[in-house]
Amino acid sequence: MGQFTHFNAAGQAHMVDVGDKSETRRIARAAGSIRMQPQTLALILQGDAKKGDVLGIARIAAIQGSKRTSELIPLCHPIALTKVGVEFEIAGPDTIHCTVTAETVGRTGVEMEALTATSVALLTIYDMCKAVDRGMTITDVRLLEKQGGKSGHWLAEK
């Protein structure tokens, strides 16, 4: 097992130096789900939520969240994203599954951007629907895959 990279030899937190790393195309894919009452999902799909198009707004929130990741995660590098894709899948009568793919050409990966975007999308769905269903549950936010950089390709076990 490796070592934590965000601590120096004295054990103090620091931002990892990526200055000597090569710029490569980097891609990360993350996912998560939100479970709710079937009636809540029906309202979302009908477009009857009081606040508007829930999934459309959650998609924009995810993209915005990915771009602000370094403002939220203290030791995360600000990076120039080249693409952020957000997909929603209805996974049963009470579940929405969200998958985010983030891409950049740079010296550090985009895992945190993909994970943040996924979380923000699901939190936005919660926020927009909480008036009718406060018991929604956000689950299984995780990294699915990363590509690029010195460590190469990583794929989560199923």
C-alpha positions in Angstrom: 0.0 0.0 0.0 1.2 3.5 -0.8 1.6 6.6 1.3 -0.7 9.6 1.7 0.6 12.3 -0.7 -1.0 15.3 1.0 1.4 15.3 4.0 5.0 16.3 4.0 7.9 14.6 5.9 6.9 16.5 9.1 3.3 15.3 8.8 1.9 18.7 7.8 -0.8 19.0 5.2 0.4 20.4 1.8 -0.6 20.7 -1.8 1.1 18.1 -3.8 3.7 19.5 -6.2 2.7 18.5 -9.8 5.1 20.8 -11.5 7.4 18.0 -12.8 4.5 15.8 -14.0 3.8 15.5 -17.7 0.6 16.9 -19.2 -1.5 14.0 -20.4 -5.2 13.5 -21.2 -6.9 12.5 -18.0 -10.4 11.1 -17.6 -12.4 10.1 -14.5 -15.8 8.6 -14.2 -17.8 8.7 -10.9 -21.3 7.6 -10.0 -23.9 7.6 -7.3 -27.6 7.2 -6.7 -30.5 8.8 -4.9 -33.4 6.7 -3.7 -36.8 8.3 -3.1 -40.5 7.5 -2.9 -41.9 6.2 -6.2 -44.3 9.2 -6.2 -41.4 11.6 -6.0 -39.7 10.0 -9.0 -43.0 10.1 -10.9 -43.2 13.9 -10.2 -39.6 14.4 -11.5 -40.4 12.4 -14.7 -43.6 14.3 -15.3 -41.8 17.6 -14.9 -44.3 18.7 -12.1 -41.7 19.7 -9.5 -42.4 23.3 -8.3 -38.8 24.3 -8.9 -38.7 23.2 -12.5 -36.8 20.6 -14.6 -35.1 18.7 -11.8 -32.7 16.6 -13.9 -31.8 19.5 -16.2 -31.0 21.7 -13.2 -29.1 18.9 -11.5 -27.0 18.5 -14.7 -26.0 22.2 -14.7 -25.3 22.0 -11.0 -23.0 19.0 -11.5 -21.0 20.9 -14.2 -20.8 24.0 -12.0 -19.7 21.9 -9.0 -17.0 20.2 -11.1 -15.6 23.6 -12.0 -15.5 24.7 -8.3 -14.0 21.6 -6.8 -10.7 23.3 -5.8 -12.7 25.8 -3.8 -14.4 23.1 -1.8 -11.6 20.5 -1.3 -8.7 22.4 0.4 -5.7 20.6 -1.2 -7.2 20.0 -4.6 -5.5 21.8 -7.6 -7.6 24.1 -9.7 -7.6 22.6 -13.2 -8.9 23.5 -16.6 -11.6 21.0 -17.5 -12.0 20.2 -21.1 -15.3 18.3 -20.8 -17.8 17.3 -18.2 -20.6 14.9 -19.1 -23.5 14.1 -16.8 -25.9 11.2 -17.4 -29.0 10.2 -15.4 -30.6 6.8 -15.5 -33.8 5.7 -13.9 -32.8 2.6 -12.1 -36.2 1.3 -10.9 -39.3 2.9 -9.5 -37.6 4.8 -6.8 -34.0 5.4 -7.9 -32.0 7.8 -10.1 -28.5 6.9 -10.9 -26.0 9.6 -11.9 -22.7 9.1 -13.8 -20.3 11.9 -14.4 -17.3 11.9 -16.7 -14.7 14.7 -16.3 -11.8 15.3 -18.6 -8.8 17.5 -18.8 -5.3 17.7 -20.3 -3.1 18.5 -17.4 -0.7 17.4 -14.7 -3.2 16.1 -12.2 -6.2 13.9 -12.4 -9.9 14.8 -12.4 -11.2 12.2 -9.9 -12.2 14.8 -7.4 -14.0 16.9 -10.0 -16.0 13.8 -11.1 -16.8 12.9 -7.5 -17.8 16.4 -6.6 -20.0 16.8 -9.6 -21.8 13.5 -8.9 -22.4 14.6 -5.3 -23.6 18.1 -6.3 -26.0 16.6 -8.9 -27.6 14.2 -6.3 -27.7 17.0 -3.6 -29.5 19.2 -6.2 -32.1 16.6 -6.8 -32.6 16.3 -3.0 -32.9 20.1 -2.6 -35.4 20.4 -5.4 -37.6 17.5 -4.1 -37.3 17.8 -0.4 -40.6 19.6 0.0 -42.4 16.3 -1.0 -39.8 13.7 0.2 -37.4 14.5 3.0 -36.5 10.8 3.3 -34.5 10.6 0.1 -31.2 8.8 0.5 -28.0 9.5 -1.5 -25.9 6.3 -1.8 -22.8 4.7 -3.4 -21.0 7.9 -4.5 -17.7 6.4 -5.8 -15.0 6.5 -8.5 -15.6 4.0 -11.3 -12.6 4.7 -13.5 -9.6 6.9 -14.1 -7.3 7.2 -17.1 -4.1 9.0 -17.7 -1.1 10.1 -15.8 1.8 8.0 -14.4 -0.5 5.6 -12.7 -2.3 4.8 -15.9 -5.7 3.2 -16.1 -7.7 2.2 -13.0 -11.1 0.5 -13.0 -13.2 -0.2 -9.9 -14.1 -3.7 -9.1 -17.7 -4.6 -9.7 
